[in-house]
Amino acid sequence: MGTDAQRKFLSAFAAKHLPRQDQKVADLLANYYRLATIRKPEHIDFKWVDSLSVPAADAMRQQYQSLLDQETTVSSGGSR
């Protein structure tokens, strides 16, 4: 398996289950899993966040906000 195996899988999955928005859904899932490899969302707690530097915490917040914005765009059927 190459380094793009996950992207290929997500693209095929989205094309099969959500063909009208396949690439948008695949991109959303890829971004979610990329963030989840940093720290599983269910394990993000105050103690862990408090251990981050202010710039790192702000960058993480911005990345999750971007993911939420991307989800809103996908769920509304809009384009990005």
Sequence and secondary structure as in RCSB ss.txt:
>XXXX:A:sequence
MGTDAQRKFLSAFAAKHLPRQDQKVADLLANYYRLATIRKPEHIDFKWVDSLSVPAADAMRQQYQSLLDQETTVS
SGGSR
>XXXX:A:secstr
  TTHHHHHHHHHHHHH GGGHHHHHHHHHHHHHHHHHS GGG  HHHHHTS HHHHHHHHHHHHHHHHHHHHHH
TT   
